[in-house]
Amino acid sequence: MKVGFSKEGRILALDMMSVSDNGPFERQGDCNNTGVISSLMYQPEAMRFRGISVLTNTPPRGPQSQPGGTQAHMLMEPVISKAARKLGIDQVQIRRINAPVGKAPFGPPAGPKAQRQYVTSAFAKEALDKGAEIFKWEDRKAASGKRNGSKVRGVGVAVSTYSAGSVGFDGLLVIKPDGRLYIQSGIGNHGTESVSDCHRVSAELLGMPWDKVEIAWGDTSKNLPWTCPSGGSQTIHAMTRAAHAAGMDAVKKLQAIAAKDLGGSPENYEVANERVFRKGGGPGMTFAKAAQRAIELGGAFDGHELPKDINKFTKTSATALAGQGLMGVAKDNYPHDGQSRSFVAGFAEVEIDVETGKYHILDYLAVADVGTVIHPRAVGGQILGRSMLGIGHAIGQKWVYDQHYGVALAKRFYQNRPPTILDTPEKMQWATVDLPDPETPVGARGIGEPPVGAGACAVLNAISDALGDEIYRRAPVTLDMILTALEAGRPMAEPLTAHI
Amino acid sequence: MAVIHDVMPAFELFQPASISDAVTLLNRYGSDAWVMAGGMDSFDWLKDRIKRPSVVVDLSQVQGIRGIKEQNGGLEIGAATTLTEIATSVTVRDRFGLLAEAAGLVASPQIRNQGTIGGNVSQDTRCWYYRSGWSCYRAGGNICYADTPTAINREHAILDADRCVAVNPSDTAPALVALDAQMVIVSSRGERLVNAEDYFIGPGTDITRMTVLAPGELLTAIRIPATWGGAQFYFEKARDRNVWDFPLLNVAAAARYSGQAFESIRVVVNAAAARPLRLHAVEAAVVGKPRNDQTADLAGQIAIQGAQPLRYNGYKIPLMRNLVKRAIRGDRGGSWTS
């Protein structure tokens, strides 16, 4: 990799060649993603990318999280930190200068018009600014690099991005004559709570109190709609859109029933407090009554007629639920100009013992640009959880195989060393920028994968900040690498041997 | 190479209730019998089918091999006493804090609750070639896979290697050697006492064993004499993670002073060789000298004399030098300011 910077720290040119150790079987996509993610996060004015995936006689593997993105950041971030030191530019500032803004382009020109893709929005600068403030970056920077006995502290910042949402799935719900809202959720429940969080959108559009909402989930026999898989950091984006579409469909049907029974046109009516009623006061009816009327009216109102564009899977589920009340059912057809990506700025402070090479992470902060926050505790859990996954890659998680025999050696957790709860930073905080994405009705983007690279690289950059650039050429950075580099005054670990 | 994980193979299980019953069983089955205490070393071997004993003698029901007793100003610790019991024992902490500290740094809290001191000192090496069932010297073959130009040997030996480059992975072993402990070994022939320093053996003595324990023998207790009670201690363990790791290296030291100078001292390092190494040359060099940076630097330099790195474990040489230096300096360099 070669990177050319202007005096001000702007990346003018990036020449990246990525070689992926693919393992023996199916193709892995990480290699190309390193180029795509680098082009987005650091917005080089000119870029050449070459990627090669090599089949190797080594144990099989699969991507873990932020595939290609983590590697992109782990390649780029230490180089940017080094450049900032050489150019005398603040580490936050150099990332700000190169950060994507608005509908930022990324990837190579493609198609007949040689157009580049672009994101729906990017508030990476805002994430960096907020993080610098909360972390008290300027104060800590001043104390960085000072020795206390055998200990030295360092601070690091890093940015990270990844995909954050897909489009085109379906929403399905029924208001029944008992006055309750029954929402069908096809979202896989991984413990992130998106299985229910996404559907707050429908409840809010309908003005339905959450305790009167029933969610059916967990099993395809329960008449669930066509839903995105719980992966690729797409759920909160994809399924709040679908929930919005289904909720709006139900609102329109409530308005139509009110107009039919009480006079006027549908637009004269609004919904709130479990009722549909005339704007500015006047006649109305309860949702319970409207649900009863939907069954009597039939057709589209109770699900006997369905939209043409919904998935076959949704059609089957909706048909099974038809006739039970007022049905909201729709495909997400909302406009979506660009690709949805979320951004994270990570800040870390480490303390390194130069006599052993062992270091501790004293503090970590991640500030995420995830659009509108749907559920603060859930987004916080995602941000810190995935940050920790990245930190694991920085501090010691590894897989090891014998290079001659191609056989796995680190087969147990005590050997491959994923981070434990005692390896988490002593303090960990998160925050969000909380600016809505303009290309999705609710404004929310995904956050599963984007924090990983920031978690890994903020720690790596903090190590370099404390000890200089001549320590490591690869990660994880373990005490042996630090100690031998300090002894020799140059990096001693083989750069192309990832895990030993 | 077996790849069937996490399913227990078939074996005959005995759960004797007394030391004599246990010894009778071990005598009857000889090398076919596997002695199991906490199971922390045993289960991987058995589930991976690398070791295939026909008989397992489970010590969990044996009376009289668990607990900490004061004895002649020292301690007798039953071999089946858990590491948690030792780490939290007021008796141990008060006078032999070195052992309590070492026991408290073993593995993880869950493993310390289950693992025993007898198991911790008698466990087999963690060399991942040997543990994977490769037919190496230690497994009865005629090659060391960890000592080749392409081997991954970051955690292997820098001292006293002899064909095999595996290391002893125990944290409590160096503390026991530093405290001049004695191991109580019972067999059908009766009881024998072995100094902790002699309990552990290198490949030059027997390449297939880590200790002097022979088939038919049982470690029942560990005696710690009064010698080092209340002395100044230093223990430090270097590891990748903050928990659940075997040592990359550890150091245990016990010292007494006369005025400002070292009157007597023990310094022991583990995970540098196949057995915990008592650093006699370091001890001899520092006795009579004051505790200061100069003495510490000297000790560190002496400690690593003769050390030979393999492909990936060169870091252990400066690490050992610095750990020994810190042990002599006694400055608690291993503790963190925040």
Interface residues (C-beta under 8 A of the other chain):
Chain A: N148 G149 S150 K151 E351 D353 E355 T356 G357 K358 H360 L362 I395 G396 V400 Y401 D402 Q403 H404 Y405 V407 L409 A410 K411 R412 F413 Y414 Q415 R417 P419 T420 L422 D423 E426 T478 L479 D480 M481 L483 T484 E487 M492 I500
Chain B: D44 A107 S108 W128 Y129 S132 Y145 T148 T150 A151 I152 R154 A238 R239 D240 R241 N242 V243 W244 D245 F246 L248 Y312 N313 G314 Y315 K316 P318 L319 N322 L323 K325 R326 D331 G333 G334 W336 T337 S338
